[in-house]
Amino acid sequence: MANGSILERIARYGVVPVIAVESPQVAVPLADALLEGGLGVVEITFRTSAAAQVIQEISRERPELLVGAGTVLTAANLDAAKASGARFAVAPGLNPDIVTRAKEIGLPFVPGVATPGEIERGLSLGCTLLKFFPAEALGGVAMIEALAAPYRHTGVRFVPMGGINAGNLESYLALDAVAAVGGTWIAKKDDLAAGRWDDITRRCKAAVEIVARVRG
C-alpha cells in the first residue's frame, strides 16, 4: 500500500490512540476494544520491550486494525517495527537518518517537530505529515495556527500529541492544519492491567463522535 494512502487513512480516523503495552497478552483484547469503539488505528510505542511482539500479534490476529510504531528513535527500532508488521512509524523528533531509512524500507514515517526550522527540514526530506510535540506545552492550538500559516501552501499537516484529551480534542480537530490527533487518554496503563476493555471502547466511541461532529 502506498505511503499516501496509509497517511490518508490516519487523517480520516482523526484520532490515533497512543499506547505503551507491557504484555503481548493484552494485544488482541486491546485491538478488539479499539475496533469495537470505531477506531481502526493505533500507535504502539517502543517505550516497552514488548512493543515489537504486540505489533506482531495485532498485525497477525487483527489485520483490519492499522497498527503503527511510536517512539521510534533508532534504525533498530525502525527495522523491528517493519519486521513486526507495523504499517507506519512515528517519532518525537526529526532525525534525518531515520527519515531516510524509513524511505529505504518503505515504511510511512511521521517525524516530530516543534519549530519552523524543523518543519522546513521535514519538508526538505519529503515529509508532509509531521508530529507536533509536545503540543500543549508548546502553546497548543494557538501555536499550531501560528506555525502553520507560512507553510500552508506546502500542503504540510500536523498530528499534535502531548497533553491532548477528550476535553480539548475538538479545538485541535477544528484546525485545517491538523490531520489527526494522537493521545494516551484512550487506553491507559491501568486500563490494560485491569482489563477494562469496555472503558477503552467507550472512550473510542466518544472520540469518534467528536471527530464526526467537527468534520462531518
N, C-alpha and C positions, 0 to 999 in steps of 0.2 A: 504494500500500500504506500502511496506517495506521502512524503512528509506533509505536504499541504493538507491532504485530507485528514490526517491524524490531528493536526493542529486546529483544523476547522471543526472537527468533532468536539474537541475540548471547548472551543468557543461556544458551540451550540449548547452544551450542558450548562455552561456559565459558572459552575461551582466544581472545584476539584477537592475532594476530601484528601487531606494530607495526614498520613497515619504512620506512626512508628510502631511496628509489630514485634513483640518479643518472642512469640512462639508460632511456628508454622501450623500448629494445630488449630489456630483460630482463623486461618486463611480463608477457608471455604465458608464457614458461618458468617464471617465479615463480608465476603463478597456477596453472599445471598442477602444480607441485610441492606447493603447498598443498592443492589438491583431491585429489591422489593420497594425501596424508597424512591426509585426512579432516577438514581444517579448511576450512570453506566461508566463512570471513570473514577480512578483512584490513583493517588501517588503514594507509593510505599517508600519510606525514607531509608537511606543507608546509614541510619544512626544506630541500628542494631545489627548484630551478627546474623540474625535470621532473615534479613531483608531479601537476599537473593532466593532463598528457598521459598519464602512467602510469595514472591513474584512468580516463581516457577509453579507453585501449587495453584494459584489463581489462574494463571495463563492456561494451564492444562485442564483444570476442572471447570472453569467458568470463562471460556474464551470470549464470550459476548461482553465481558467487562474489559474496558480499555484500561490496562494497568501500566503505570509508568513508575520510574525510579526517581526518588528525590534525594537531595543532599549528595549529589554525585560530584565528588571532589577530585577524583583521580582517574587516570586511564584504566586502572584495575577495576574501580567501581563501574566505569562505563562498560567495559568488556563483560563484567559479571552481569550487569543489567541486561545487556543484549543477549547473552547466552541463556539467561533465565526466562526470556520471553517478554521483557519489557518492550512496550510499543513507543515509549518516549522517555526522555530523561530531563531532569530539572536540577539546577544548581543555585546556591545562594549568591554566587558571584560569577564574574566573567573571566574565565581562563581561556585565552586563545588556543592553547594547545588542546584543551578538552573539546572546544568547539570544532577544531579541525579533525580530531579523532572521531567525534560523533559523525561528521560528514563521511569520513572514510568507511565507517561500518554501517552507514545508512540508518542511524538512529536519530529521529527528530529530537532536537535539543533546545531547551529553554534556559539560557543563562540569566543570572541575576544582575540587576543594575541598580544604582542609586543616584547617579549623577549624569549631567549632559554628556560629559566625556565618555562615560561608559556606554551610554546609548549610542553614541557615534561609533565607538569601537565595535559594538554589537552589529550595527548596520553594515560596517565595513567588512564584517565577517559573514554577511548574508543572513543575519538573524533579524526577523521582523516580528517575532513574538518574544518578549522579554519579561522576566520576572522582576517585579519591583519590590524590593525587600530591604529592610523591614518597613512595611507600608505605613502603619500608624505612627511609628517612632520618627519617620522621615517627614511627616506632615500630612499623611493620608490623602484624602480626596483633593484638597486644595493643591497639594504638591504635584499630584499626577496631572491635574489640569494645567498647571504652570509648565511642567516638564514637557507635556505632550504638544503644546501649542506650536513650537518651532519645528516639530518633526512630523506634524500631521500629514503633510504632503508625501512623506516617505512610505506611508502605509503601516508604520510600526504600531503595535498594540502591546498592552501590558497585562500581566497576570499578577496583581498585587497579592502579597502574602505577608503575614505578620501583624497580629493584633486585630484581625478581622473576625467578626462573629455574626450571629443572627441579627443583632441589633443594628449594626452599621453596614451590613451586606448590601442593602438596597441602594445606599448612597454611592457605593462603588460601582455596582452594576449599571447605574444610570449614566455613567460616563461612556461616551463613544470610544474613548481610547482604551477602555478596559474590555479585553476579550473574555476573560473569566477571572474568578477569584479563588484563591486557594486558602484553605483553613483547616485548623486542627479541631475545631469545635464539633464537627460532625461525629467523630469517633474518638473518644478519649481513652487514655491508658486504663483507667479504672473500669470503663465500659467493657473493654476487651477482656480484662482479667475476670470480671464478674459475669461475662456472657450476656450483657444487657443489649441483645440484638434489637429488641423492639425499640429501645431508646434511640439507637442509631438510625433505624428505619424512619422513626418519627422525625428526627432532625433532617434527614434527607428530604422527606416529603415537604417539610416546611421550607427548606431551601429551594426546592423545585418550584413551589408555589410563588416564592418571591421572584425567581427568575422569570416565570410566566407573567407575573403582574407587571414587572418592569419592562420586559422586552416583547411581550405579546406573543 
